[in-house]
């Protein structure tokens, strides 16, 4: 049994100790690991918590499996685009 890190079923999960923004992603070709629906569940679970990450964003990496082979540029672009939204001006 996996621990409920994100609070899907646990009222006080470990993710509540994270205060910085969080980016979670899966590849579209890794449905045995996680799907877009899993990311939606993550987001909705975190919204119910009274504390935790300052912000949660999710992404699906097109045509990528669990190791993201051949999609490294897309992963880098996803991360860079997200990081740009964190910069305070």
Biopython code that builds the backbone (N, CA, C, O; Angstrom):
import numpy as np
from Bio.PDB.StructureBuilder import StructureBuilder

atoms = [
    (1, "UNK", "N", (0.837, -1.184, 0.000)),
    (1, "UNK", "CA", (0.000, 0.000, 0.000)),
    (1, "UNK", "C", (0.882, 1.248, 0.000)),
    (1, "UNK", "O", (1.799, 1.369, 0.813)),
    (2, "UNK", "N", (0.601, 2.160, -0.906)),
    (2, "UNK", "CA", (1.364, 3.399, -1.002)),
    (2, "UNK", "C", (0.873, 4.411, 0.027)),
    (2, "UNK", "O", (-0.322, 4.489, 0.312)),
    (3, "UNK", "N", (1.810, 5.189, 0.585)),
    (3, "UNK", "CA", (1.365, 6.249, 1.504)),
    (3, "UNK", "C", (0.566, 7.308, 0.737)),
    (3, "UNK", "O", (0.818, 7.549, -0.443)),
    (4, "UNK", "N", (-0.364, 7.914, 1.394)),
    (4, "UNK", "CA", (-1.209, 8.937, 0.785)),
    (4, "UNK", "C", (-0.538, 10.302, 0.946)),
    (4, "UNK", "O", (-0.986, 11.127, 1.742)),
    (5, "UNK", "N", (0.513, 10.532, 0.204)),
    (5, "UNK", "CA", (1.321, 11.741, 0.324)),
    (5, "UNK", "C", (0.525, 13.011, 0.040)),
    (5, "UNK", "O", (0.751, 14.039, 0.677)),
    (6, "UNK", "N", (-0.412, 12.946, -0.919)),
    (6, "UNK", "CA", (-1.135, 14.136, -1.359)),
    (6, "UNK", "C", (-2.498, 14.335, -0.695)),
    (6, "UNK", "O", (-3.208, 15.280, -1.039)),
    (7, "UNK", "N", (-2.872, 13.488, 0.227)),
    (7, "UNK", "CA", (-4.107, 13.704, 0.961)),
    (7, "UNK", "C", (-5.376, 13.341, 0.228)),
    (7, "UNK", "O", (-6.421, 13.949, 0.457)),
    (8, "UNK", "N", (-5.303, 12.362, -0.647)),
    (8, "UNK", "CA", (-6.509, 11.920, -1.334)),
    (8, "UNK", "C", (-7.497, 11.342, -0.324)),
    (8, "UNK", "O", (-8.704, 11.563, -0.426)),
    (9, "UNK", "N", (-6.970, 10.594, 0.657)),
    (9, "UNK", "CA", (-7.826, 9.994, 1.672)),
    (9, "UNK", "C", (-7.396, 10.324, 3.104)),
    (9, "UNK", "O", (-8.098, 9.987, 4.057)),
    (10, "UNK", "N", (-6.258, 10.976, 3.252)),
    (10, "UNK", "CA", (-5.690, 11.264, 4.565)),
    (10, "UNK", "C", (-5.924, 12.727, 4.926)),
    (10, "UNK", "O", (-5.652, 13.597, 4.098)),
    (11, "UNK", "N", (-6.410, 13.031, 6.107)),
    (11, "UNK", "CA", (-6.688, 14.422, 6.472)),
    (11, "UNK", "C", (-5.443, 15.279, 6.712)),
    (11, "UNK", "O", (-5.503, 16.494, 6.522)),
    (12, "UNK", "N", (-4.330, 14.694, 7.119)),
    (12, "UNK", "CA", (-3.118, 15.456, 7.418)),
    (12, "UNK", "C", (-1.920, 14.813, 6.710)),
    (12, "UNK", "O", (-1.039, 14.262, 7.370)),
    (13, "UNK", "N", (-1.879, 14.876, 5.367)),
    (13, "UNK", "CA", (-0.838, 14.190, 4.617)),
    (13, "UNK", "C", (0.503, 14.933, 4.654)),
    (13, "UNK", "O", (0.545, 16.118, 4.985)),
    (14, "UNK", "N", (1.583, 14.249, 4.318)),
    (14, "UNK", "CA", (2.913, 14.872, 4.311)),
    (14, "UNK", "C", (3.030, 16.105, 3.408)),
    (14, "UNK", "O", (3.842, 16.985, 3.694)),
    (15, "UNK", "N", (2.259, 16.194, 2.347)),
    (15, "UNK", "CA", (2.371, 17.329, 1.433)),
    (15, "UNK", "C", (2.051, 18.653, 2.124)),
    (15, "UNK", "O", (2.434, 19.711, 1.623)),
    (16, "UNK", "N", (1.366, 18.618, 3.247)),
    (16, "UNK", "CA", (1.050, 19.867, 3.952)),
    (16, "UNK", "C", (2.304, 20.562, 4.478)),
    (16, "UNK", "O", (2.246, 21.741, 4.829)),
    (17, "UNK", "N", (3.424, 19.866, 4.538)),
    (17, "UNK", "CA", (4.682, 20.484, 4.999)),
    (17, "UNK", "C", (5.383, 21.260, 3.883)),
    (17, "UNK", "O", (6.332, 21.997, 4.151)),
    (18, "UNK", "N", (4.938, 21.107, 2.657)),
    (18, "UNK", "CA", (5.526, 21.826, 1.521)),
    (18, "UNK", "C", (4.854, 23.181, 1.406)),
    (18, "UNK", "O", (3.626, 23.268, 1.388)),
    (19, "UNK", "N", (5.645, 24.233, 1.329)),
    (19, "UNK", "CA", (5.098, 25.583, 1.241)),
    (19, "UNK", "C", (5.371, 26.245, -0.110)),
    (19, "UNK", "O", (4.703, 27.215, -0.470)),
    (20, "UNK", "N", (6.322, 25.743, -0.839)),
    (20, "UNK", "CA", (6.676, 26.337, -2.126)),
    (20, "UNK", "C", (5.744, 25.825, -3.225)),
    (20, "UNK", "O", (5.061, 24.820, -3.027)),
    (21, "UNK", "N", (5.705, 26.489, -4.366)),
    (21, "UNK", "CA", (4.896, 26.000, -5.487)),
    (21, "UNK", "C", (5.332, 24.591, -5.903)),
    (21, "UNK", "O", (6.489, 24.207, -5.734)),
    (22, "UNK", "N", (4.397, 23.848, -6.440)),
    (22, "UNK", "CA", (4.627, 22.458, -6.815)),
    (22, "UNK", "C", (4.181, 22.245, -8.251)),
    (22, "UNK", "O", (3.098, 22.685, -8.639)),
    (23, "UNK", "N", (5.002, 21.577, -9.038)),
    (23, "UNK", "CA", (4.661, 21.190, -10.403)),
    (23, "UNK", "C", (4.710, 19.675, -10.471)),
    (23, "UNK", "O", (5.721, 19.063, -10.126)),
    (24, "UNK", "N", (3.619, 19.070, -10.916)),
    (24, "UNK", "CA", (3.556, 17.616, -11.077)),
    (24, "UNK", "C", (3.210, 17.313, -12.523)),
    (24, "UNK", "O", (2.401, 18.013, -13.132)),
    (25, "UNK", "N", (3.821, 16.263, -13.079)),
    (25, "UNK", "CA", (3.504, 15.888, -14.452)),
    (25, "UNK", "C", (3.633, 14.400, -14.655)),
    (25, "UNK", "O", (4.307, 13.701, -13.899)),
    (26, "UNK", "N", (2.975, 13.937, -15.688)),
    (26, "UNK", "CA", (3.083, 12.565, -16.172)),
    (26, "UNK", "C", (3.224, 12.625, -17.677)),
    (26, "UNK", "O", (2.887, 13.628, -18.306)),
    (27, "UNK", "N", (3.725, 11.544, -18.248)),
    (27, "UNK", "CA", (3.747, 11.403, -19.694)),
    (27, "UNK", "C", (2.443, 10.782, -20.164)),
    (27, "UNK", "O", (1.827, 9.999, -19.440)),
    (28, "UNK", "N", (2.021, 11.127, -21.368)),
    (28, "UNK", "CA", (0.768, 10.577, -21.885)),
    (28, "UNK", "C", (0.873, 9.087, -22.186)),
    (28, "UNK", "O", (-0.149, 8.414, -22.323)),
    (29, "UNK", "N", (2.086, 8.564, -22.290)),
    (29, "UNK", "CA", (2.283, 7.138, -22.576)),
    (29, "UNK", "C", (2.681, 6.354, -21.330)),
    (29, "UNK", "O", (3.363, 5.335, -21.442)),
    (30, "UNK", "N", (2.277, 6.796, -20.169)),
    (30, "UNK", "CA", (2.599, 6.069, -18.935)),
    (30, "UNK", "C", (1.367, 5.900, -18.063)),
    (30, "UNK", "O", (1.394, 6.192, -16.867)),
    (31, "UNK", "N", (0.293, 5.428, -18.665)),
    (31, "UNK", "CA", (-0.984, 5.335, -17.958)),
    (31, "UNK", "C", (-0.935, 4.385, -16.759)),
    (31, "UNK", "O", (-1.788, 4.469, -15.876)),
    (32, "UNK", "N", (0.048, 3.486, -16.717)),
    (32, "UNK", "CA", (0.168, 2.611, -15.554)),
    (32, "UNK", "C", (0.786, 3.338, -14.364)),
    (32, "UNK", "O", (0.727, 2.838, -13.240)),
    (33, "UNK", "N", (1.375, 4.504, -14.592)),
    (33, "UNK", "CA", (1.981, 5.314, -13.524)),
    (33, "UNK", "C", (1.036, 6.442, -13.118)),
    (33, "UNK", "O", (0.793, 6.650, -11.929)),
    (34, "UNK", "N", (0.510, 7.162, -14.088)),
    (34, "UNK", "CA", (-0.378, 8.279, -13.787)),
    (34, "UNK", "C", (-1.009, 8.845, -15.043)),
    (34, "UNK", "O", (-0.443, 8.756, -16.132)),
    (35, "UNK", "N", (-2.178, 9.424, -14.883)),
    (35, "UNK", "CA", (-2.934, 9.970, -16.009)),
    (35, "UNK", "C", (-3.361, 11.405, -15.706)),
    (35, "UNK", "O", (-3.139, 11.915, -14.608)),
    (36, "UNK", "N", (-3.974, 12.039, -16.693)),
    (36, "UNK", "CA", (-4.519, 13.386, -16.492)),
    (36, "UNK", "C", (-5.553, 13.371, -15.370)),
    (36, "UNK", "O", (-5.656, 14.328, -14.602)),
    (37, "UNK", "N", (-6.314, 12.291, -15.276)),
    (37, "UNK", "CA", (-7.304, 12.181, -14.208)),
    (37, "UNK", "C", (-6.625, 12.117, -12.835)),
    (37, "UNK", "O", (-7.137, 12.665, -11.859)),
    (38, "UNK", "N", (-5.473, 11.445, -12.767)),
    (38, "UNK", "CA", (-4.725, 11.402, -11.507)),
    (38, "UNK", "C", (-4.249, 12.797, -11.116)),
    (38, "UNK", "O", (-4.262, 13.149, -9.936)),
    (39, "UNK", "N", (-3.829, 13.590, -12.095)),
    (39, "UNK", "CA", (-3.391, 14.950, -11.799)),
    (39, "UNK", "C", (-4.568, 15.811, -11.343)),
    (39, "UNK", "O", (-4.413, 16.653, -10.459)),
    (40, "UNK", "N", (-5.742, 15.606, -11.940)),
    (40, "UNK", "CA", (-6.937, 16.331, -11.496)),
    (40, "UNK", "C", (-7.288, 15.952, -10.055)),
    (40, "UNK", "O", (-7.674, 16.810, -9.262)),
    (41, "UNK", "N", (-7.154, 14.669, -9.720)),
    (41, "UNK", "CA", (-7.398, 14.220, -8.353)),
    (41, "UNK", "C", (-6.397, 14.856, -7.390)),
    (41, "UNK", "O", (-6.761, 15.268, -6.288)),
    (42, "UNK", "N", (-5.141, 14.931, -7.811)),
    (42, "UNK", "CA", (-4.109, 15.589, -7.003)),
    (42, "UNK", "C", (-4.496, 17.031, -6.724)),
    (42, "UNK", "O", (-4.479, 17.472, -5.576)),
    (43, "UNK", "N", (-4.845, 17.766, -7.776)),
    (43, "UNK", "CA", (-5.203, 19.175, -7.605)),
    (43, "UNK", "C", (-6.400, 19.342, -6.682)),
    (43, "UNK", "O", (-6.376, 20.187, -5.787)),
    (44, "UNK", "N", (-7.441, 18.553, -6.884)),
    (44, "UNK", "CA", (-8.639, 18.696, -6.052)),
    (44, "UNK", "C", (-8.367, 18.296, -4.600)),
    (44, "UNK", "O", (-8.918, 18.897, -3.678)),
    (45, "UNK", "N", (-7.531, 17.299, -4.398)),
    (45, "UNK", "CA", (-7.179, 16.884, -3.035)),
    (45, "UNK", "C", (-6.422, 17.986, -2.308)),
    (45, "UNK", "O", (-6.689, 18.263, -1.139)),
    (46, "UNK", "N", (-5.474, 18.615, -3.004)),
    (46, "UNK", "CA", (-4.679, 19.669, -2.376)),
    (46, "UNK", "C", (-5.517, 20.907, -2.081)),
    (46, "UNK", "O", (-5.260, 21.604, -1.099)),
    (47, "UNK", "N", (-6.505, 21.190, -2.909)),
    (47, "UNK", "CA", (-7.370, 22.348, -2.670)),
    (47, "UNK", "C", (-8.185, 22.195, -1.383)),
    (47, "UNK", "O", (-8.557, 23.193, -0.765)),
    (48, "UNK", "N", (-8.461, 20.974, -0.984)),
    (48, "UNK", "CA", (-9.251, 20.728, 0.227)),
    (48, "UNK", "C", (-8.434, 20.909, 1.504)),
    (48, "UNK", "O", (-9.001, 21.047, 2.588)),
    (49, "UNK", "N", (-7.115, 20.908, 1.385)),
    (49, "UNK", "CA", (-6.256, 20.987, 2.567)),
    (49, "UNK", "C", (-6.141, 22.425, 3.063)),
    (49, "UNK", "O", (-6.172, 23.364, 2.268)),
    (50, "UNK", "N", (-6.010, 22.592, 4.358)),
    (50, "UNK", "CA", (-5.889, 23.938, 4.925)),
    (50, "UNK", "C", (-4.468, 24.490, 4.817)),
    (50, "UNK", "O", (-4.266, 25.696, 4.954)),
    (51, "UNK", "N", (-3.490, 23.629, 4.573)),
    (51, "UNK", "CA", (-2.117, 24.085, 4.370)),
    (51, "UNK", "C", (-1.475, 23.206, 3.314)),
    (51, "UNK", "O", (-2.034, 22.191, 2.900)),
    (52, "UNK", "N", (-0.307, 23.613, 2.894)),
    (52, "UNK", "CA", (0.396, 22.849, 1.866)),
    (52, "UNK", "C", (1.054, 23.768, 0.870)),
    (52, "UNK", "O", (1.333, 24.925, 1.186)),
    (53, "UNK", "N", (1.310, 23.275, -0.334)),
    (53, "UNK", "CA", (2.001, 24.081, -1.335)),
    (53, "UNK", "C", (1.285, 25.395, -1.608)),
    (53, "UNK", "O", (0.056, 25.463, -1.618)),
    (54, "UNK", "N", (2.079, 26.439, -1.830)),
    (54, "UNK", "CA", (1.528, 27.756, -2.128)),
    (54, "UNK", "C", (0.720, 27.729, -3.420)),
    (54, "UNK", "O", (-0.195, 28.530, -3.611)),
    (55, "UNK", "N", (1.069, 26.806, -4.296)),
    (55, "UNK", "CA", (0.425, 26.714, -5.606)),
    (55, "UNK", "C", (0.728, 25.335, -6.168)),
    (55, "UNK", "O", (1.796, 24.781, -5.910)),
    (56, "UNK", "N", (-0.192, 24.784, -6.925)),
    (56, "UNK", "CA", (0.011, 23.488, -7.561)),
    (56, "UNK", "C", (-0.362, 23.595, -9.024)),
    (56, "UNK", "O", (-1.467, 24.015, -9.365)),
    (57, "UNK", "N", (0.560, 23.216, -9.882)),
    (57, "UNK", "CA", (0.307, 23.183, -11.313)),
    (57, "UNK", "C", (0.609, 21.775, -11.813)),
    (57, "UNK", "O", (1.438, 21.066, -11.241)),
    (58, "UNK", "N", (-0.066, 21.382, -12.877)),
    (58, "UNK", "CA", (0.138, 20.055, -13.445)),
    (58, "UNK", "C", (0.314, 20.153, -14.949)),
    (58, "UNK", "O", (-0.085, 21.133, -15.578)),
    (59, "UNK", "N", (0.916, 19.122, -15.510)),
    (59, "UNK", "CA", (1.122, 19.080, -16.961)),
    (59, "UNK", "C", (1.187, 17.634, -17.426)),
    (59, "UNK", "O", (1.593, 16.739, -16.684)),
    (60, "UNK", "N", (0.785, 17.432, -18.648)),
    (60, "UNK", "CA", (0.952, 16.134, -19.305)),
    (60, "UNK", "C", (1.980, 16.325, -20.408)),
    (60, "UNK", "O", (1.854, 17.228, -21.235)),
    (61, "UNK", "N", (2.988, 15.478, -20.417)),
    (61, "UNK", "CA", (4.043, 15.538, -21.430)),
    (61, "UNK", "C", (3.631, 14.614, -22.575)),
    (61, "UNK", "O", (3.601, 13.393, -22.418)),
    (62, "UNK", "N", (3.318, 15.203, -23.720)),
    (62, "UNK", "CA", (2.828, 14.439, -24.871)),
    (62, "UNK", "C", (3.845, 13.399, -25.354)),
    (62, "UNK", "O", (5.044, 13.663, -25.437)),
    (63, "UNK", "N", (3.330, 12.228, -25.662)),
    (63, "UNK", "CA", (4.104, 11.133, -26.265)),
    (63, "UNK", "C", (5.244, 10.645, -25.388)),
    (63, "UNK", "O", (6.183, 10.032, -25.895)),
    (64, "UNK", "N", (5.191, 10.895, -24.106)),
    (64, "UNK", "CA", (6.284, 10.516, -23.216)),
    (64, "UNK", "C", (5.892, 9.340, -22.332)),
    (64, "UNK", "O", (4.773, 9.257, -21.826)),
    (65, "UNK", "N", (6.846, 8.438, -22.163)),
    (65, "UNK", "CA", (6.702, 7.360, -21.206)),
    (65, "UNK", "C", (7.289, 7.799, -19.875)),
    (65, "UNK", "O", (7.571, 8.979, -19.670)),
    (66, "UNK", "N", (7.469, 6.848, -18.977)),
    (66, "UNK", "CA", (7.918, 7.175, -17.624)),
    (66, "UNK", "C", (9.314, 7.801, -17.576)),
    (66, "UNK", "O", (9.597, 8.600, -16.683)),
    (67, "UNK", "N", (10.178, 7.455, -18.511)),
    (67, "UNK", "CA", (11.533, 8.009, -18.512)),
    (67, "UNK", "C", (11.659, 9.241, -19.420)),
    (67, "UNK", "O", (12.722, 9.860, -19.473)),
    (68, "UNK", "N", (10.592, 9.599, -20.130)),
    (68, "UNK", "CA", (10.547, 10.783, -20.980)),
    (68, "UNK", "C", (11.578, 10.758, -22.101)),
    (68, "UNK", "O", (11.951, 11.804, -22.631)),
    (69, "UNK", "N", (12.042, 9.553, -22.463)),
    (69, "UNK", "CA", (13.019, 9.400, -23.548)),
    (69, "UNK", "C", (12.505, 10.041, -24.834)),
    (69, "UNK", "O", (11.381, 9.786, -25.265)),
    (70, "UNK", "N", (13.342, 10.871, -25.431)),
    (70, "UNK", "CA", (12.998, 11.540, -26.677)),
    (70, "UNK", "C", (12.137, 12.776, -26.490)),
    (70, "UNK", "O", (11.882, 13.501, -27.452)),
    (71, "UNK", "N", (11.691, 13.025, -25.284)),
    (71, "UNK", "CA", (10.837, 14.182, -25.009)),
    (71, "UNK", "C", (11.495, 15.141, -24.015)),
    (71, "UNK", "O", (10.820, 15.935, -23.360)),
    (72, "UNK", "N", (12.806, 15.055, -23.917)),
    (72, "UNK", "CA", (13.533, 15.883, -22.960)),
    (72, "UNK", "C", (13.329, 17.379, -23.215)),
    (72, "UNK", "O", (13.213, 18.161, -22.271)),
    (73, "UNK", "N", (13.286, 17.767, -24.473)),
    (73, "UNK", "CA", (13.090, 19.190, -24.793)),
    (73, "UNK", "C", (11.719, 19.659, -24.322)),
    (73, "UNK", "O", (11.578, 20.778, -23.829)),
    (74, "UNK", "N", (10.716, 18.809, -24.471)),
    (74, "UNK", "CA", (9.370, 19.165, -24.026)),
    (74, "UNK", "C", (9.316, 19.276, -22.497)),
    (74, "UNK", "O", (8.659, 20.166, -21.956)),
    (75, "UNK", "N", (10.008, 18.370, -21.811)),
    (75, "UNK", "CA", (10.071, 18.434, -20.348)),
    (75, "UNK", "C", (10.771, 19.725, -19.921)),
    (75, "UNK", "O", (10.302, 20.424, -19.023)),
    (76, "UNK", "N", (11.881, 20.031, -20.562)),
    (76, "UNK", "CA", (12.625, 21.251, -20.226)),
    (76, "UNK", "C", (11.781, 22.495, -20.484)),
    (76, "UNK", "O", (11.791, 23.426, -19.679)),
    (77, "UNK", "N", (11.055, 22.519, -21.594)),
    (77, "UNK", "CA", (10.211, 23.671, -21.912)),
    (77, "UNK", "C", (9.069, 23.813, -20.908)),
    (77, "UNK", "O", (8.731, 24.924, -20.497)),
    (78, "UNK", "N", (8.480, 22.690, -20.517)),
    (78, "UNK", "CA", (7.407, 22.707, -19.522)),
    (78, "UNK", "C", (7.923, 23.286, -18.211)),
    (78, "UNK", "O", (7.282, 24.144, -17.603)),
    (79, "UNK", "N", (9.075, 22.814, -17.787)),
    (79, "UNK", "CA", (9.670, 23.288, -16.540)),
    (79, "UNK", "C", (10.058, 24.767, -16.632)),
    (79, "UNK", "O", (9.809, 25.533, -15.701)),
    (80, "UNK", "N", (10.663, 25.167, -17.743)),
    (80, "UNK", "CA", (11.086, 26.559, -17.907)),
    (80, "UNK", "C", (9.885, 27.502, -17.951)),
    (80, "UNK", "O", (9.908, 28.570, -17.339)),
    (81, "UNK", "N", (8.848, 27.112, -18.666)),
    (81, "UNK", "CA", (7.645, 27.944, -18.753)),
    (81, "UNK", "C", (7.011, 28.099, -17.377)),
    (81, "UNK", "O", (6.596, 29.192, -16.993)),
    (82, "UNK", "N", (6.940, 26.987, -16.638)),
    (82, "UNK", "CA", (6.388, 27.042, -15.283)),
    (82, "UNK", "C", (7.256, 27.929, -14.383)),
    (82, "UNK", "O", (6.734, 28.763, -13.643)),
    (83, "UNK", "N", (8.567, 27.750, -14.448)),
    (83, "UNK", "CA", (9.476, 28.537, -13.609)),
    (83, "UNK", "C", (9.344, 30.031, -13.910)),
    (83, "UNK", "O", (9.442, 30.855, -13.001)),
    (84, "UNK", "N", (9.126, 30.379, -15.161)),
    (84, "UNK", "CA", (8.941, 31.789, -15.517)),
    (84, "UNK", "C", (7.733, 32.402, -14.823)),
    (84, "UNK", "O", (7.706, 33.607, -14.574)),
    (85, "UNK", "N", (6.743, 31.590, -14.513)),
    (85, "UNK", "CA", (5.551, 32.125, -13.835)),
    (85, "UNK", "C", (5.804, 32.373, -12.360)),
    (85, "UNK", "O", (4.987, 33.004, -11.689)),
    (86, "UNK", "N", (6.923, 31.888, -11.847)),
    (86, "UNK", "CA", (7.240, 32.034, -10.432)),
    (86, "UNK", "C", (8.047, 33.285, -10.129)),
    (86, "UNK", "O", (8.165, 33.683, -8.970)),
    (87, "UNK", "N", (8.598, 33.903, -11.152)),
    (87, "UNK", "CA", (9.463, 35.058, -10.983)),
    (87, "UNK", "C", (8.639, 36.259, -10.564)),
    (87, "UNK", "O", (7.677, 36.636, -11.231)),
    (88, "UNK", "N", (9.029, 36.849, -9.455)),
    (88, "UNK", "CA", (8.374, 38.081, -9.014)),
    (88, "UNK", "C", (9.053, 39.262, -9.654)),
    (88, "UNK", "O", (10.281, 39.347, -9.681)),
    (89, "UNK", "N", (8.273, 40.152, -10.157)),
    (89, "UNK", "CA", (8.844, 41.336, -10.833)),
    (89, "UNK", "C", (8.560, 42.582, -10.021)),
    (89, "UNK", "O", (8.954, 43.679, -10.416)),
]
sb = StructureBuilder()
sb.init_structure("model")
sb.init_model(0)
sb.init_chain("A")
sb.init_seg("    ")
for serial, (resi, resn, name, xyz) in enumerate(atoms, 1):
    if name == "N":
        sb.init_residue(resn, " ", resi, " ")
    sb.init_atom(name, np.array(xyz, "f"), 0.0, 1.0, " ", f" {name:<3s}", serial, name[0])
structure = sb.get_structure()
